Amino acid sequence: MQAPHLVVLVFMRGLLRHLVTRIYFAGEAANTNDPIVKLVPAERRQTLIAQRENGGAGRFEWNVHLQGDDETVFFDV
């Protein structure tokens, strides 16, 4: 079983092919046993986790970073 998640495809000018990543949700107990999350090094997993917004019931925030220290994990498909 996989934890609840969204699959995200990133298309933009300058990319020769699309990028694929996933969004998981903070506080979801199933994240720890998800087989795809387990493939990602522990120090990089936070780039896949959407955080709850303050005061927004059911609202999450997630940002994609194409480079740098907080670069989002992308998957080969």
C-alpha positions in Angstrom: 0.0 0.0 0.0 1.1 3.5 -0.7 0.5 6.6 1.4 -2.0 9.1 0.0 -0.1 11.3 -2.6 -0.4 13.3 -5.8 1.8 12.7 -8.8 3.1 15.9 -10.3 4.5 16.5 -13.8 6.5 19.7 -14.3 6.6 21.2 -17.8 8.3 24.5 -18.5 10.2 26.3 -21.2 13.9 25.2 -21.3 13.2 21.7 -20.1 13.7 19.1 -22.8 11.5 16.6 -21.0 9.1 16.8 -18.1 10.0 16.1 -14.5 8.0 13.7 -12.3 7.7 14.0 -8.5 5.1 13.3 -5.8 3.4 15.2 -3.0 2.8 13.5 0.3 0.9 15.0 3.2 2.4 15.9 6.6 1.0 14.0 9.5 0.0 11.0 7.4 1.0 7.9 9.3 1.3 5.8 6.1 4.2 8.0 4.9 6.7 6.0 7.0 5.8 2.7 5.3 5.4 4.0 1.7 7.7 2.0 -0.6 8.5 5.0 -2.8 9.3 7.3 0.1 11.6 4.7 1.5 13.7 4.9 -1.8 14.4 8.6 -1.1 17.3 9.4 1.3 16.0 10.5 4.7 17.6 13.9 4.4 15.7 14.6 1.1 12.3 13.3 2.0 11.0 16.7 3.3 11.0 18.0 -0.3 8.1 15.6 -1.0 6.0 16.5 2.0 3.3 19.2 1.8 3.0 21.1 5.2 -0.3 22.1 6.7 -1.0 25.8 6.4 -1.6 27.7 9.6 -5.3 28.3 10.1 -6.3 26.5 6.9 -8.3 23.4 7.7 -7.4 20.9 5.1 -5.0 23.3 3.4 -1.4 22.3 2.6 1.6 24.2 1.1 4.2 22.6 -1.1 6.8 24.2 -3.3 8.9 22.8 -6.1 12.6 23.7 -6.3 14.4 22.9 -9.5 17.9 23.4 -8.0 19.7 24.4 -4.9 19.9 23.0 -1.4 16.2 22.3 -1.2 15.9 20.8 -4.7 12.8 18.7 -5.0 13.3 15.0 -5.5 12.4 14.0 -9.0 11.9 10.4 -10.2 13.0 8.6 -13.4 10.0 7.1 -15.2 
